[in-house]
Amino acid sequence: MRVQLIMILSSAVNFYCLLIFVWVILSWFKNGGKVVREVYRVLDTVIAPYVNLFRKFIPPMGGLDFSPFIALIVLQIVSGLIFRLLI
């Protein structure tokens, strides 16, 4: 049972990390075609609330926003801690 829970949580964390990565890439092209704008808008509703937690502490510097990077690092650290507790 624990192994299944760990596998599900691991897959969910990896999928969310992938969504953050895609969201960041699409943010560079959000003024592109209609499909890109729609996909970005949908991802923004899922990803932005989490990333905005880090924007409060790490504002964009020199036009670069490091908050998604920090969000990914924190997500990986917290998930690693949770996985260790479950093992």
MOKAHU-V88256 format. One record per residue. N is the residue number from 1. RES is the residue in one small letter. PHI is phi in radians with two decimals (999 if undefined). OMEGA is omega in whole degrees, -180 to 180 (none if undefined). D_LAST is the distance of its C-alpha to the last C-alpha in Angstrom with 1 decimal. Layout:
<<N/RES/PHI/OMEGA/D_LAST> <N/RES/PHI/OMEGA/D_LAST>>
This chain:
<<1/m/999/179/11.0> <2/r/-1.11/-179/7.3> <3/v/-1.09/178/8.1> <4/q/-1.12/178/11.3> <5/l/-1.10/178/10.3> <6/i/-1.11/179/8.3> <7/m/-1.11/180/11.5> <8/i/-1.14/179/13.8> <9/l/-1.10/179/12.6> <10/s/-1.09/178/12.8> <11/s/-1.11/180/16.2> <12/a/-1.13/179/17.4> <13/v/-1.14/179/16.8> <14/n/-1.10/178/18.4> <15/f/-1.14/179/21.2> <16/y/-1.14/176/21.9> <17/c/-1.07/177/22.1> <18/l/-1.08/178/24.5> <19/l/-1.08/177/26.5> <20/i/-1.08/180/26.8> <21/f/-1.06/179/28.1> <22/v/-1.11/178/30.6> <23/w/-1.04/179/31.7> <24/v/-1.12/180/32.5> <25/i/-1.08/-180/34.5> <26/l/-1.16/178/36.3> <27/s/-1.12/177/37.2> <28/w/-1.29/-176/39.5> <29/f/-2.11/-174/41.3> <30/k/-1.16/174/41.2> <31/n/-1.65/-179/45.0> <32/g/-1.38/-176/45.1> <33/g/-1.22/-177/45.6> <34/k/-1.09/-179/45.0> <35/v/-1.12/179/41.9> <36/v/-1.07/179/40.3> <37/r/-1.09/-179/41.2> <38/e/-1.18/179/39.8> <39/v/-1.10/179/36.5> <40/y/-1.09/-179/36.2> <41/r/-1.09/179/37.2> <42/v/-1.14/179/34.5> <43/l/-1.11/-180/31.8> <44/d/-1.07/179/33.3> <45/t/-1.19/-179/32.7> <46/v/-1.60/-171/29.0> <47/i/-1.64/-173/28.3> <48/a/-0.97/-180/31.0> <49/p/-1.02/178/29.7> <50/y/-1.23/-178/26.4> <51/v/-1.18/180/28.3> <52/n/-1.11/174/31.1> <53/l/-1.02/-177/28.8> <54/f/-1.52/178/28.9> <55/r/-1.16/178/32.6> <56/k/-1.13/-177/33.5> <57/f/-1.73/-176/32.5> <58/i/-2.23/180/33.2> <59/p/-1.25/177/36.4> <60/p/-1.00/-179/37.7> <61/m/-2.11/178/39.4> <62/g/1.09/-180/42.3> <63/g/1.44/179/41.6> <64/l/-1.87/180/38.1> <65/d/-1.83/-179/35.2> <66/f/-1.60/-176/32.0> <67/s/-1.08/176/30.1> <68/p/-1.10/178/28.4> <69/f/-1.12/178/27.2> <70/i/-1.13/178/25.9> <71/a/-1.05/178/24.3> <72/l/-1.13/-180/22.4> <73/i/-1.10/-180/21.3> <74/v/-1.11/179/20.1> <75/l/-1.05/179/18.3> <76/q/-1.16/-180/16.4> <77/i/-1.16/-179/15.6> <78/v/-1.12/179/14.5> <79/s/-1.14/177/12.4> <80/g/-1.08/178/10.7> <81/l/-1.14/179/10.2> <82/i/-1.10/-180/8.8> <83/f/-1.09/179/6.3> <84/r/-1.17/178/5.3> <85/l/-1.21/-179/5.6> <86/l/-1.36/-178/3.8> <87/i/-1.38/none/0.0>>
